[in-house]
Amino acid sequence: MAVPMTFLKEEVQKLKEEGLYTNIRTIDGPQGAWVNIEGKKYLNMCSNNYLGLCSEPRLVSRVKDLVDRFGVGPGAVRTIAGTLSIHVELEQKLAEFKGTEASALVQSGFCANLAAIPALVGKNDLIFSDELNHASIIDGSRLSGAKIVRFRHSDHDNLALKLEEYKDQHCKKLVVTDGVFSMDGDIAPLPALVDVAQRYGAMIMVDDAHGEGVLGRGGRGIVDHFGLHGRVDVEVGTLSKAFGVVGGFIAGSMDLVEFMRQKARPNLFSSALTVPDVAACLASVEILQESDELVTRLWDNGKYLKEELKKLGFNTGNSETPITPVIIGEEIAAKKFSSRLFDEGIFAGPIAFPTVPRGTARIRVMVSAGHSRKDLDFAVGKFAAVGRDLEIIA
Ligand SMILES: *Cc1c(COP(=O)(O)O)cnc(C)c1O
């Protein structure tokens, strides 16, 4: 007789054999340019802490202040008793920062897609989705029950072809794309996608998770980067990457946000963000509003690192942002590279299937405004040594 739970061990074992098992490291101390792992210091090259805000003292002190005044938990979902004045304040600040009429907070960026997509479209509708969209867009799309039509990565002509194919179907149509594709660092051709979507009467939605705090003036995101204010129907964002905390939001017109507040299920059935989360995010947005210093430093660091790794002969793909993929190929080889780097004091985890297509396993190097030039030179030296040793570069 088969024991019903034996598949658990078997499937994990299979992951190990295929080199797809993730070794999860535990960081003992604050997230930063250097982190403490098992009693040793490592240069951190794989977090989304783009601006170094995760442990920024201004965030910490705002948390302490607001926890003293508001306590910790929201005690309810937003629609029942969980809306605190600080939630409303953060929503207004985010809308102002992004240049939209309004915004609605949810619990995470992942959750924002699960919230927004099924609220916008349903069973008899159509979603046109870039083939490399983030898992949360895929899951939100599936949850909606709408038919999902994939278009070729960043290909507006292919999108037009698909929309043409369905032009006689009179239902709601939603075009959705990542803003910055997180595994390659390329930017969606949003102006062209917006034009095509509008030509066919489709809604357009962008997930700006890796664009916020990175692209546009002072990190105002992809819509600002392309000067598309007022032309993108739905923007989804995260507070967990450049903002350095946790949370997600949906931004757009007042009508959109009002609709989401009433309809989006995570807003109705899952409790609000906690006071410390909101407090820290308030400080993050203020820091970004005051100065573009951190964003500028992030881009300088990204350019420097990318150039140095390219000079060494690494395949850094076609990133247009500070995200720097070092593409290795085989899953096992990427794992080995990462583990050798770790021995040398560099924390840069491997990324493999299903996060990226099979055979394109990589180290996705993430720079931060928190890295000094000396840190980056240290990393480059180690990448060179290990890369030569493993014959990834000559
Ligand atoms: C990281 C990411 C998310 C998830 O954001 P969280 O706030 O961490 O849940 C969603 N969409 C994209 C495109 C992302 O890169």
Ligand as a Chemical Component Dictionary entry (heavy atoms), coordinates in Angstrom:
data_LIG
# 
_chem_comp.id                   LIG 
_chem_comp.type                 NON-POLYMER 
_chem_comp.pdbx_formal_charge   0 
_chem_comp.three_letter_code    LIG 
# 
loop_
_chem_comp_atom.comp_id 
_chem_comp_atom.atom_id 
_chem_comp_atom.alt_atom_id 
_chem_comp_atom.type_symbol 
_chem_comp_atom.charge 
_chem_comp_atom.model_Cartn_x 
_chem_comp_atom.model_Cartn_y 
_chem_comp_atom.model_Cartn_z 
_chem_comp_atom.pdbx_ordinal 
LIG C1 C1 C 0 9.379 40.458 -6.688  1  
LIG C2 C2 C 0 8.251 40.592 -7.593  2  
LIG C3 C3 C 0 6.946 40.478 -7.113  3  
LIG C4 C4 C 0 6.653 40.100 -5.692  4  
LIG O1 O1 O 0 6.804 41.171 -4.827  5  
LIG P1 P1 P 0 6.735 40.928 -3.255  6  
LIG O2 O2 O 0 6.393 42.249 -2.712  7  
LIG O3 O3 O 0 8.052 40.420 -2.830  8  
LIG O4 O4 O 0 5.646 39.922 -3.019  9  
LIG C5 C5 C 0 5.914 40.688 -7.994  10 
LIG N1 N1 N 0 6.140 40.979 -9.291  11 
LIG C6 C6 C 0 7.380 41.070 -9.791  12 
LIG C7 C7 C 0 7.578 41.421 -11.226 13 
LIG C8 C8 C 0 8.481 40.885 -8.954  14 
LIG O5 O5 O 0 9.708 40.984 -9.447  15 
# 
loop_
_chem_comp_bond.comp_id 
_chem_comp_bond.atom_id_1 
_chem_comp_bond.atom_id_2 
_chem_comp_bond.value_order 
_chem_comp_bond.pdbx_ordinal 
LIG C1 C2 SING 1  
LIG C2 C3 SING 2  
LIG C2 C8 DOUB 3  
LIG C3 C4 SING 4  
LIG C3 C5 DOUB 5  
LIG C4 O1 SING 6  
LIG O1 P1 SING 7  
LIG P1 O2 DOUB 8  
LIG P1 O3 SING 9  
LIG P1 O4 SING 10 
LIG C5 N1 SING 11 
LIG N1 C6 DOUB 12 
LIG C6 C7 SING 13 
LIG C6 C8 SING 14 
LIG C8 O5 SING 15 
# 
